[in-house]
């Protein structure tokens, strides 16, 4: 058994509980990592592994790997799919029956064989005795195992592993909108998840703070900017400026866009795409006769001439786009005036972003960005790409053609423009190595939207093809992709078009809504110490829970009405569940010191209480599973399931007296039962609080 310092008392409690049941100390399985001092279910795993090994001869490691927790407790507390044991010489269904018949332990009811599955049901009394004291002892540490983040997970003195999480990463001077929310809160969740698992987690914000768009922005500020507005709310004002100058740029570039579209259309007519191969068994469709007239050829030549003339005309103006290109060139060359202008926009924007992040309970250790990547490191990466035959010249630019390296689906990508300026792909490659040189990380997670899936795949593949040290570093990297947040009508948001929903405005709106709801109950409202702050926490919970309610790969519509509901699986519902438990604790007047010695046998008569205890025991496994999936919805689904089990306890009735609420603290027939009920409900509150904090929510005590 692996254990950390300070766990000896918990292990002594487990040994004591086992001795009461006539059992010796926990069975030892050297090849299996179990942490019973953190996870009550591991007490049962240890005994199941021992007996299944004795019955079947299977290796303990194989049994542990096959044992799984169930999504619905009616299917058992743990389930063993026998085929996963890979035993030879006996049919899995026969082995399942044999295990169920021969298994015997006072810790568990008689297992059931369901075809090739063996279902294990923990004995409620013993489970309560292991689970509730563990929760009450561990408090905000229950469910979390700090040994998992050690180089040697058996040794608490072993060095911590380091994970870097790169997330949020907005473009400077663009409004922080609801689309940025996903990367920000997913990244914040991952940082908390790894920290609670004992890793050292470093939050990195890799800002989009370099590129031609700053030349566009500079012109926009000269034309539409206001110094006072910049100081008051830099991001909001610069976003307004950016939208306006882009509208001007669009109008200026519209003839070019139209001419290019016309040329593309004519080229398709001149050289139509080859017909697709018919499916197996189908006849090929007849190909229409290809006709390309002299008039069309003349039209194509004239359109190309018109485009060239228009491009020269815009360059001579110079156009907004040309001025932006020239400005960025001056930035790259380090011209003081250009750099000072850019630096001012960057500094003001970061200060504003920090306010927004603090509101979301997010804090960064490292504000880096495209601008911080060293030119020398980019040049070094470029030389490696060239020496390995990865990059090649194409019309004056440098590209990588993945088809030539066995990855045709990744197409071609540009790594250096014709004017010599590097693209963000080159910066990403250099930045990846810079981070490893600086931090020597064990793992790095890039939290980047699915829109950039191809870019990240190209980025990772280039690093693999570059050989060590680049390939060694990317082997430690992972891309977490997520779907888009759209507006309430399902439309994609765009900064340039000015169609984004400002996150600051959204937070203010949901704050105001929650504040009005709170005011409706004057008595409760009067007891809240800081109603404004509480309303903000409720609003942020509403937004974050909506975001976490599905798998990351799925997008969703930002729906204010749905997220603020107190019914269904919403943030306000979770906050209400926590506040209700806090209220119960205040009114019970039972001191925490009495809870660990509670007589839990007094609450084992109600099936609702037993189901809640079984659910609370699952929390450490939920956290462990989430470390594998990285999905916040894994935690959120559990919290809603646990909250509903909790709600069932409030409504539980005595079968002999249907009017009596048998799980009610207020109507408890003795102080001893009151203490036992509070031991259960305080355990539930601790688990709910731990889960909410892991998601980045701040649980409220009154609302």
VEXTIKE-434742 format. One record per residue: residue in three letters; x negated, y negated, z of N, C-alpha, C in turn. Coordinates in steps of 0.05 Angstrom, whole numbers, plus 5000, padded with zeros to 4 digits. Layout:
// VEXTIKE-434742
ALAXYZXYZXYZ
...
//
This chain:
// VEXTIKE-434742
UNK498350245000500050005000498349755000
UNK498849574982497449314982498749125001
UNK497048985016498248785034496248555038
UNK497448325045495748085050495548025079
UNK493847845086493547765114496247655125
UNK496847725149499347615161501747795157
UNK501348025143503548205138503748435158
UNK501848455176501748675195504248705211
UNK505348475221507748485237510148595221
UNK510248525196512448615179512148915174
UNK509749005170509249295166509949445191
UNK509249325215509949455240512949485243
UNK514449275235517349285236518449515218
UNK517249545194518149755176517650025188
UNK515250065200514550315213516450385236
UNK517150175251518950215274521750305264
UNK522750175242525350245231525250535220
UNK523050615208522850885197522851085220
UNK521451025242521351215264524051255277
UNK525651045277528451065288530051265272
UNK529351295246530751475228529451755228
UNK527351785245525952045246523952085223
UNK523151865211521251885188518451785197
UNK516351915185513651815191513151545176
UNK510651455177509951205163510451235133
UNK510351005119510851005090508951195075
UNK509951345056508251515039506251335024
UNK503851425020501851275006501351374978
UNK501251194959500851264931498651074920
UNK496051164921493850984914494050854887
UNK495150994867495250894840497650704835
UNK499350674855501750514852501650264870
UNK502150034858502149784874504949734885
UNK505249774911507749724924507249524947
UNK509149354952508849134972511349134990
UNK511649335007514049355024514349125043
UNK512049005051512248775069513548535056
UNK513648525029514948305014517648395002
UNK517748644995520048744980521248994994
UNK523648965006524949185020525349425002
UNK525849374976526349594957523949784954
UNK521549664959519149834957518950044978
UNK520250005001520450215021521750465009
UNK523950414994525450624982523950744958
UNK522550574943520950674920518850874930
UNK517550804952515450974963516451254969
UNK518851264981520051524988521051674963
UNK522251524945523251654920520951774904
UNK518751614902516451714887515351974899
UNK515151974926514152214940515852454934
UNK518452434937520152664933520452754904
UNK520552554886520752624857518252764848
UNK515952674859513452814852513453104862
UNK514353144887514453414898516353594883
UNK518553474873520653634859519753694831
UNK518553504817518053534788515053554781
UNK513253464799510453474792509553224776
UNK511453034771510752794755508752624770
UNK507152474756505152294768506552054781
UNK505651984805506951754819507051494802
UNK504951444787504951204770507151214749
UNK507651454738509751484717512451454730
UNK512851554754515451534768515951234774
UNK513951094784514250814791514950644766
UNK513550714744514050564719516850614708
UNK517950854713520550924703522850814720
UNK522450804746524550704764525350414757
UNK527950374754528850104746531150014764
UNK531349754769533649644783535949604764
UNK538349614774540749614757541949334757
UNK543249264734544549004732547149004748
UNK548449234751550949264766550549474787
UNK550949394812550449574835552249824835
UNK554349824820556050064819554550294806
UNK552350224791550750434778548350514795
UNK548250414820546050494838544250254845
UNK542650284866540650084873538150114856
UNK537550364849535350424831536250654813
UNK535250664789535950874771533350984758
UNK533351244755530951384743531751514717
UNK530851414694531351544669529351764665
UNK530152014669528352244669526552274644
UNK527652214620525852244596523352074598
UNK523551844613521151674616518851804631
UNK519452024645517352164660515652344641
UNK516752384617515252544597514352814607
UNK516152954621515553224631516053434609
UNK514253624609514453844588515654094600
UNK517054244584518054504591520754514603
UNK522054284607524854284619526454064607
UNK528954114602530753904590531153684611
UNK531253434602531553204620534153224637
UNK536353314625538853324641538653534663
UNK537253754658536853964678535053854701
UNK532953704693531153584713532653384731
UNK534453224718536053034733537753174753
UNK539053394746540653544765538953654788
UNK536653754781534853874801533953654821
UNK533253424812532453204830534753134848
UNK537153104837539553024853540153234874
UNK539853494867540553704886538453724908
UNK535953704902533753754921533053504938
UNK533753264928532953024942534452994968
UNK532952924990534252895016532652695032
UNK533952475041532652275058534752115073
UNK534252065099536151895114536351605104
UNK534451535087534451265075536451225053
UNK537251455040538951435017541251635019
UNK543451555005545651745002544751954982
UNK546352174979545552374960545552264932
UNK543252284917543152164890545252304872
UNK545952174850547752294830546252324804
UNK546852544790545652594764547752514743
UNK547052324726548852224705547452284678
UNK547952524667546552614643543552624649
UNK542052454636539052454640538152244660
UNK540052114674539451914693539952014722
UNK538151934740538651984769539151714782
UNK541451694795542151434807541851454838
UNK540351264849539751264877541251034891
UNK542651104913544150904928542950894956
UNK542050654964540850624990542950635012
UNK542150755035543950765058544150485069
UNK546650375071547050095078545750005105
UNK545950175125544950095151541950045151
UNK540550245139537550215138536749975120
UNK538249935098537649715079537949455093
UNK540049425109540449175125538149135144
UNK537249355157535149335177532449265165
UNK531949335139529549255126529748975113
UNK532048915102532348675085532648415101
UNK534648405119535248155132532948055150
UNK531748235166529448135182527148045164
UNK526748165141524548085122525147795112
UNK527647745104528447485094528147275116
UNK529147335140529047145163526147095172
UNK524447285168521547255175520047095154
UNK520547175128519047045106520146765099
UNK522746725104524046465098523546385069
UNK522246155064521946065036519846225021
UNK518646415035516746595021518046855012
UNK520646905019521847155012522247174982
UNK521447394971521747444942519247394927
UNK517247264940514847184926512447334937
UNK510747424919508447584927505847454917
UNK504447324935502047174928499747354919
UNK499847614924497747794915497747824884
UNK499947784871500147824843498347644827
UNK497647404838495947214824493047244831
UNK492247464844489447514850488147684829
UNK485547644825484047804806484448104813
UNK484348164839484848434849487448414865
UNK489748514855492248484869492548644894
UNK490448794901490448944927489048784949
UNK487648574941485848434960486548134961
UNK487548044985488347764988485947574987
UNK483547674991481147504990479947484962
UNK481147624943480247624915480847354903
UNK479147254884479646984872482346964858
UNK483546724859486046674844485546664814
UNK487546754799487546724770488646444764
UNK487746334741488746074732490346094707
UNK492745974707494345954683494745654677
UNK494345584652495045314643497645324628
UNK499545154635502045134620502144864606
UNK502144874580502344624564505344594557
UNK506544364565509344334560510144034559
UNK512543984552513743724548512643594523
UNK510143484525508643384502510243204484
UNK511442984494512842804476510942644459
UNK512042524438510442334422510642054436
UNK508441934440508341674453510141474438
UNK511541314453513241094443515941194432
UNK516441464434519041564426520741614450
UNK523341564448525141594470525041874481
UNK524841904508525042164520527942254520
UNK528542434501531342504497531942784507
UNK534442864504535243124515533843354500
UNK532843304476531243504462528643564476
UNK527443364489524943404504525443564530
UNK527943554538528643674564527843964566
UNK528344114544527844404545524944474551
UNK523144364536520344414540519444334568
UNK520544104577519743994603520644174626
UNK523144254627524044414650523344704648
UNK523044814623522045084621519145104631
UNK517544904622514744894631514544864661
UNK516144684673516144644701516944894716
UNK518845044706519645294717517345494717
UNK515945514694513745704692511545644712
UNK510945384715508945304735509645394763
UNK512145354770513145434797513045744800
UNK513845884778513946174779511146284784
UNK509246184769506446294772505246214799
UNK505845964808504845884834505946064856
UNK508546124855509746294876508746584874
UNK507546654851506346924848503446914855
UNK502446694866499746684876497646584856
UNK498546514831496646404812496046114819
UNK493846014809493345724808494445634781
UNK496445464781497745374757497245084751
UNK496345024727495644754720497644654699
UNK499044434706500944314688499544124669
UNK499944174643498644004623500643884604
UNK500443624601502143474582500343384559
UNK500643514536498943454512500543264495
UNK500043004499501742804486501142774456
UNK503242724441502942644413502242354412
UNK499642294415498742014418496741934397
UNK496842054373494941994353496242044325
UNK495541884306496641934279497641684266
UNK498441714241499341494224501741344235
UNK503341494251505841374261505241124279
UNK502741114290502140884307501540634290
UNK500840684265500640464246503440354239
UNK505340544236508140464231509240304256
UNK508640414279509640284304508440004308
UNK505839984302504539724305505839504288
UNK506539584263507939394245510739334256
UNK512039544266514739504277514639314301
UNK512639334318512439154341511938874332
UNK510138844312509638574302512138434291
UNK513938604280516338494267518738474287
UNK519038674304521438694321520838694351
UNK518338704359517638744387517938504405
UNK518138564431518438354451516838434476
UNK515038264484513238334506514638394532
UNK516738234539518238274564519638544563
UNK520838614541522238874538520239104540
UNK517839064530515739264531515039324560
UNK514739114576514039144605516339264621
UNK518839194614521139294629521639584625
UNK521739674599522139954593520740014566
UNK518140074568516540104544517640314525
UNK518440544535519240764517521840684502
UNK523740584517526340504505525840294483
UNK524340084490523839864471522239964446
UNK520140114451518540204428520140394411
UNK521940554423523640724407525440564389
UNK526640344400528340174384526740054360
UNK524339964367522539844346521940054325
UNK521340304334520640524315522940594296
UNK525340594307527640654291528040434269
UNK527840184277528239964259526139964236
UNK523539994243521439984223521640224204
UNK522640454215523040694198525340654179
UNK527340504187529540434168528440264145
UNK526640074152525439914132523640084113
UNK522240264126520440434110522040614092
UNK524340714102526040894085527040744061
UNK527940494065528940334043526640284022
UNK524240234033521940184015521140433999
UNK521340664012520440914000522641053984
UNK525140953986527341093973526941143943
UNK525940943927525541003899523441223894
UNK521441233911519441453909520641723914
UNK522241733936523641983943525442083920
UNK526941893909528741963887527242053862
UNK525041923855523441993832522142273836
UNK521142323860520042583866522042813864
UNK524442753874526642953872527343013843
UNK527342803827528042833798525843003785
UNK523342943791521143093779521243393787
UNK521843443812522143723822524343873807
UNK526543733803528843853789528143913760
UNK526743723747525943773719523944003716
UNK522044013735520044223735521344503738
UNK523444513754524844773758526244853732
UNK527244643718528544703692526544803671
UNK524144673673522044743654520845023659
UNK520445083685519345343693521145463714
UNK523445583706525245693725524045923741
UNK524845953766523746173783524446453771
UNK522646633776523046903765525447033780
UNK527147173765529447303778528647503799
UNK530247523819529647713841529948003831
UNK528348173842528548453834531248563845
UNK532648723828535248833838534749033860
UNK536749053878536649253899536649533887
UNK535749713903535549993894538250093884
UNK538350193860540850303849542550103834
UNK541749843835543249643821541849573794
UNK543549493775542549413748541549123750
UNK539249063736538348783736540448603722
UNK540748363734542648173722541448043697
UNK543047993676542047883651540847603657
UNK538547553645537147293649538047103627
UNK539146873634540146683614537746583597
UNK538346523572536246423554535046163564
UNK532446153565531145903575530845703553
UNK531945463558531845243538530545003551
UNK528444903538527044663547526544483523
UNK527944263522527944093498525743883498
UNK525143773475523143553473524143313489
UNK526743263489527843043504527343073534
UNK527643323544527043373572524143333579
UNK522343413560519443383564518843083566
UNK520042933548519542633548520542513574
UNK522942613583524142503608522242563632
UNK521142813633519342883654516842703654
UNK515642663630513242503628513842213637
UNK516142113628516941833635517341803665
UNK518542013677519142003707516542003722
UNK514642173713512042183726510641913725
UNK510741783701509541513698510941313716
UNK513641333718515041143736514141183765
UNK513841433773512941493801510141383806
UNK508341423787505641323790505541023792
UNK507240893775507340603775508540503802
UNK510540643812511840563837509840593861
UNK508340813860506340863881504140643881
UNK503240573857501240353855502440093865
UNK504940043858506239793867506439783898
UNK507140003910507340013940504639983953
UNK502640113940499940093951498839803949
UNK499639663927498739383923500039193942
UNK502539263952504039073968502338963992
UNK501239124011501539414013504239474027
UNK505139724023507639814036507239874065
UNK509439914080509239994108507640244111
UNK508140444093506740694094503740654090
UNK502940484070500140444064498840284087
UNK500140094098499039944121498640134144
UNK500540314148500340514170497840684166
UNK497440774142495140944135492540794141
UNK492440544133490040374137489540324167
UNK491740274182491540234211490440474225
UNK491440714217490440964230487541004223
UNK486740934199483940964191482140784210
UNK483140544216481740374234481540484263
UNK483740624271483740754297481640974297
UNK481541134276479541354275476741244275
UNK476341014263473740884262473040734287
UNK474940724306474440604332474540294332
UNK475940184313476139884312477439784338
UNK476139604353477139514379480039414379
UNK480739254360483439134360485539354356
UNK485039544338486939764333487239944357
UNK484940004369484940174393486340044417
UNK485839784420487139634443490139634440
UNK491139594415494039594410495239874416
UNK493840074406494740354411494740414441
UNK492540344455492240404483494440284500
UNK495240034492497339894507499940044505
UNK500640134481503140284478502940554494
UNK500640684493500340944507500640904537
UNK499240714548499240674578502040614588
UNK503440424575506140354583508040594581
UNK507740744560509440974556509041194577
UNK506541244584506041454604507241374631
UNK506941124639508141034664511141074665
UNK512441024642515341064641516041364641
UNK514441524628514841814628514641924656
UNK512641824671512241924699514741884716
UNK516041654712518541604727520641814720
UNK520841874694522842064685522142344696
UNK519542424695518742684705519342714735
UNK518742504750519142514779522142564785
UNK523842444769526742474772527542774768
UNK526042904750526543184744524943374762
UNK523543264782521843424800519543554785
UNK518443414766516243514749513843334753
UNK511443454757508943304760506743444744
UNK505143274731502943384714500243344727
UNK498543554723495743534733493943414712
UNK494743434686492943354664494643224642
UNK494242964639495442814616493242804594
UNK493242994577491442984554492942904529
UNK491942954506493342874482491542914458
UNK492742874434491242904410488842714409
UNK489142484422487042274422484642354438
UNK484942544457482742614475480942834463
UNK481742954441480143164429477643034416
UNK475343144422472843034412472443084382
UNK471542884368470942914339468843134335
UNK466843134353464643334350465743624351
UNK467743664369468943934372470544004348
UNK471843804336473443854311471543924288
UNK469343784287467343834266466144114269
UNK465544184295464444454300466444674291
UNK468944634297471044824289471244844259
UNK471044604246471244594216468944754204
UNK466544724216464244864205464545174208
UNK465745254231466145544235468145644214
UNK470345494210472345574190471045604162
UNK469345414156467945414130466045654127
UNK464445694149462445914148463746184147
UNK466146214158467546464158469246504132
UNK469146304115470646324090473646284093
UNK474446154115477246114121478345874106
UNK476845664106477745414093476545374066
UNK477945224049477045174022478044904013
UNK476744793992477644533982479944563962
UNK481744383963484044383945484944093940
UNK484444003915485143733907484043523927
UNK481643563935480343363953480843403982
UNK482843573989483443634017482243904025
UNK482343974051481344234060483744394070
UNK484144634060486444804067485545084075
UNK487445224088487045514094489345654079
UNK488645844062490546004047490746274061
UNK492846324076493046564092493446814075
UNK494446784051494747014033492047144028
UNK489946984027487247094022486147234047
UNK487547214069486547344094488647544105
UNK490347644087492147854095494747774108
UNK495347504108497747414121499347224102
UNK500347334080501647174059504147024070
UNK505447134090507846994100507246734114
UNK504746694122504046444135503346214115
UNK503346294089502946084068500245954069
UNK500245694062497845524063498245304083
UNK496045214095496344984113493944794109
UNK494444544113492444334110491044294137
UNK488344274136486844224160485343964159
UNK484943854135483743584133484843444107
UNK485643194110486743044088484542954069
UNK485442854046483542764025481842524035
UNK483042364053481542134063479642204086
UNK479542464093477642554114478742564142
UNK481242474146482442484173483442764179
UNK483142844204483943114212486843124220
UNK488143354215490943384223491043504251
UNK493543514262493743614289493143904292
UNK493144064270492344344271489444364279
UNK487744194266484944194272484444104301
UNK486043914310485743824338486644044357
UNK488744194351489644414368487444624371
UNK486044684348483944884349481644794367
UNK480844544364478644444380479444424409
UNK481944334414482944294442483144564456
UNK483744774442483945044454481345124467
UNK479145084452476545154463475644954485
UNK476244704481475544504502476744574529
UNK479244674528480544744554479244974567
UNK478445174551477145404563474345324574
UNK472945154559470345064568470644914595
UNK472844754598473144594622474344754645
UNK476244924640477745054662477145354665
UNK476145484644475745774645478245924654
UNK480445874640483045974647483246274642
UNK485146404657485746684652488046724633
UNK489646504631492046524613492846234607
UNK493746194582494945934575497545984560
UNK499545834568502245854556502945594542
UNK503545614516504445384501507545384500
UNK508845194511511745184511512544984488
UNK513145104465513544944440516045034426
UNK517644844416520244904403519945084379
UNK522045234373522045424350521545294323
UNK522045024322521444874297518544904290
UNK516844944310513944954306512845244305
UNK514645444302513745724303511645784282
UNK512045674258510045734236507445594243
UNK507545344252505145204259503545364280
UNK504845454301503445594323502345864313
UNK503945994296502946254284500446204267
UNK500445984252498045924236495645854254
UNK496145694274494145614294492845854307
UNK494546034317493546274331491946454312
UNK492946484287491746664268488946554259
UNK488746294256486146174249484146234271
UNK485046194296483246244319482346544320
UNK484146724313483347014313481347064291
UNK481646934268479846984245477146844249
UNK477046654267474546504272472546664288
UNK473346894299471547064315470846934341
UNK469447084359468646964385466946714382
UNK467246514401468946524425471846454420
UNK472546354396475246254390477246484393
UNK476546724381478446944382478847054410
UNK476747044427476947134455478846944470
UNK478746694465480446494479483346534472
UNK483946554445486746574437488046834447
UNK486347034452487447294463488647244491
UNK487947024504489046964530491346764528
UNK492246704504494346504500496946634492
UNK499046494498501746584492503546344483
UNK505146384463507046184454509846254464
UNK511046074480513846104488515545924471
UNK517146044454518745884435521545854447
UNK522845624440525545584450527245444428
UNK529845484430531645364411532145074416
UNK533544934397533844654399536344574415
UNK536144334427538444214440539744024419
UNK542244064414543643904395545643724409
UNK546843534394548743354406551343504411
UNK553343384424555843534431557243654407
UNK556843544383558143644359556443854344
UNK554143914356552344114344550544014323
UNK550143744322548443624301545543594313
UNK543643634295540843594303540243304308
UNK538643244329538042964335535442884322
UNK535242624314532842524301532142254312
UNK529542224320528641964330528641754308
UNK527541834285527341644263530141524255
UNK532141704256534841614248536341484271
UNK535141494295536441374318538841524328
UNK538841794324541141964332540642124357
UNK538442054372537842214396539642124419
UNK540042304439541442234463539342194485
UNK539141944494537141874514537542044539
UNK535442174549535642324574536242144597
UNK534941914598535341724620538241634621
UNK539441574598542341504597544041734606
UNK543341974597544842214604544742264634
UNK542342234646542142274675543742064690
UNK543741814680545241604693548241664691
UNK549141764668551941824664552942044682
UNK551342264684552142484700551942414730
UNK550042244737549742144764552241994772
UNK553141814755555541654761558041824763
UNK558242034746560542214747560642364774
UNK558242474782558142614807558742434831
UNK557842194829558242004851561241954855
UNK562641924833565541874834567042124845
UNK566142364838567342614849566942624879
UNK564542554888563842554917565642364933
UNK566142134921567741924935570642004940
UNK571542204925574342294928574942414956
UNK572842514969573142624996571742435015
UNK573242245025572142025042570742125067
UNK571842335080570742435105567942555100
UNK567742725079565242855073563242645063
UNK564242455047562442255035561142085058
UNK562642035079561541875101559342015116
UNK559242285114557142435128554542465112
UNK554642395087552242425070550342185074
UNK547942255081545942045089545341855066
UNK544941965041544241805018545941894994
UNK548341794991550141894970549041854942
UNK547641634937546541584911544441804903
UNK542641864922540642074917541942344913
UNK543942404930545342664927546742684900
UNK548042474891549342464865547342524843
UNK544942414846542842454826541942744825
UNK541642864849540843144850543043324838
UNK545543264843547743414831547743394801
UNK547343144791547343104762545043244748
UNK542643234760540343374749540843674749
UNK542043774770542644064772544544144749
UNK546543974744548444024723547044054696
UNK545243864690543843874664541944104662
UNK540444164683538444374682539744644681
UNK541844694696543244954695544445004668
UNK545544804655546544844628544344934609
UNK541944814612539644884595538745164600
UNK538845254625537845524633539945744629
UNK542245674620544445874620544346084598
UNK542546054580542246254559539246314555
UNK538646514538535846574532534546334518
UNK532046304523530646074512530746054482
UNK530746274468530746274439533346154428
UNK535446154444538046044435538145744440
UNK539145584420539645304425542345264438
UNK543045024444545644964455546444674450
UNK549044614453549944344450550044204477
UNK549043964478548943814503551843714510
UNK553143864527556043824533556443724561
UNK556743464564556943334591559443444607
UNK561643474593564143554607563843834619
UNK562644024604562444294613560444314636
UNK558144174634556044204653556744094681
UNK558643894682559243774707561543904722
UNK562544124711564844264723563944404749
UNK565744414769565144554794566144844792
UNK567344914769568345184764566545324743
UNK566245584746564545724727561645714735
UNK559945814718557045834724555645564717
UNK555845374736554745114732552945034755
UNK551344814751549744704772551244614796
UNK553444464793555044384816556144614832
UNK556744844819557745074833555545184852
UNK553145204842550945304859550445114882
UNK550444854876550044654898552244674919
UNK554644714910556944744929556544994946
UNK555645214934555245464949553145414971
UNK550945274964548845214984549845035006
UNK551244814998552244625018554244755037
UNK555744945027557745085044556245255065
UNK554145385057552545545076551245365097
UNK550345135089549144935108551244845128
UNK553644795118555844705135556544925156
UNK556545175146557145395164555045425186
UNK552545375178550345395197550645175219
UNK551344935210551644715229553844775249
UNK556144865239558444905256558245145274
UNK556645345266556445595282554945545308
UNK553045355307551345285331549845525342
UNK549245715324547545945331544645875324
UNK542845875344540045805338538646025321
UNK536845935304535446125286533946335302
UNK533146275326531546455342533046715349
UNK535746695349537346935356537847115333
UNK537447025308538247175284536647425280
UNK533947425283532447675277533247915294
UNK534347865318535048095336538048155334
UNK539448055314542348095311542948395309
UNK545248475320546248755317547748775290
UNK546248865270547348855242549549075238
UNK549649265256551649475254554549355256
UNK554749125268557348995271558548885245
UNK556848865224557948745199557848955176
UNK557249205183557049405162559649535154
UNK561849455168564449575162565749465137
UNK564949225129566249095105564549145081
UNK565849255060564249325035563149065023
UNK564448835027563448585015560748515028
UNK560548555054557948495067555748675058
UNK556448935054554449125045553549055017
UNK555348974999554648894972552848654972
UNK553348464990551648224991548848305000
UNK548648475020545948565029544448705006
UNK545848884991544649024969543648814948
UNK545148604944544348404924541948244934
UNK541948174960539648024971537048184970
UNK537348444972534948624971533748614943
UNK535248544923534248554895532548314888
UNK532648094904531347844896528347874890
UNK526748014906523948044899523548184872
UNK525248374865525048514839525848324816
UNK527748144822528547944802526247764795
UNK524847674816522447494811520347644796
UNK519847894803517848054789518548094760
UNK521148154755522048184727521747924712
UNK522247704725522147444712519247374704
UNK517347474719514547434712513947574685
UNK515447784679515047924654516647794631
UNK519047704636520747594615520247294610
UNK519447154631519146854631521746714626
UNK523946854629526646744623527946624649
UNK528346364650529746254673532546374677
UNK533846454655536546564657536546824674
UNK534246964676534147194693534647114722
UNK533446894731533946794758536746684761
UNK537546534742540146404743542446604744
UNK542246814728544347024728544547154755
UNK542147204767542147324794543447144814
UNK542846884813543946694833546946684831
UNK548046684807550946674804552146944815
UNK550847164809551847424819551847424849
UNK549647324861549447324890551447134902
UNK551946904890553846704900556646814899
UNK557246974879559947094877560247314898
UNK558147464903558247664925558647524951
UNK557447294955557747134979560647044982
UNK561746944960564446844960566447064968
UNK565847314959567547544965567547594995
UNK565247545008565147585037567047385052
UNK567147145042568846945055571847035055
UNK572547185033575347265030575847545040
UNK573847685051574147965059576247985081
UNK578048185079580148225099579848495113
UNK580648505137580548745153582748935142
UNK582049175135584049365123586249425143
UNK585649425169587749485189589449235194
UNK588349005192589848755197589248565174
UNK591048575154590548425129590448125132
UNK591248025155591147735159588447645171
UNK586847845180584347775193582047765172
UNK580547545173578247515155575847635170
UNK575247885163573248045178570447945176
UNK569747775155567047675152566947375158
UNK568847275173568946995180567446935205
UNK565646735205564246655229566146525249
UNK567946365239569846215256571546415272
UNK572546635259574346815272572947065283
UNK570347065285568947295296569847355324
UNK570347615330571547685356569647685379
UNK567047655373565047645395562647475386
UNK561147385405558747225398556747405384
UNK556547665391554647845379555247865349
UNK557847885342558547915313558047645299
UNK558447425313557947165302554947145294
UNK553247235313550347225308549647405284
UNK550847645282550347825260551247705233
UNK553547585233554547455209552747225200
UNK551747065220550046845213547246945203
UNK546447175213543947295203544247355173
UNK546647455166547147515137547347255121
UNK548947065131549446825115546946645114
UNK545346635135542846485134540846615114
UNK540946885113539247025094540146955065
UNK542746945061543846875035543046585028
UNK543146405048542446125042539446105035
UNK537746255049534846245042534346345014
UNK535646565006535246674979536246474958
UNK538646364963539746174944537945924941
UNK536945834964535145604964532545664949
UNK531445904954528945984941529245994911
UNK531546114902532046134874532445864860
UNK533945684873534445424862531845264860
UNK530245274881527645134880525845244858
UNK525945504854524345624833525145514805
UNK527745464802528745354777528145054774
UNK527244934796526644644796528944474807
UNK530944604819533144454831532544394860
UNK533644174870533344104898536044164912
UNK536244374929538744434941539644214960
UNK542244144959543343944977544644075001
UNK544643935023545844045048548643945052
UNK549343715041552043615043552843495015
UNK555343515008556243394983559343354984
//
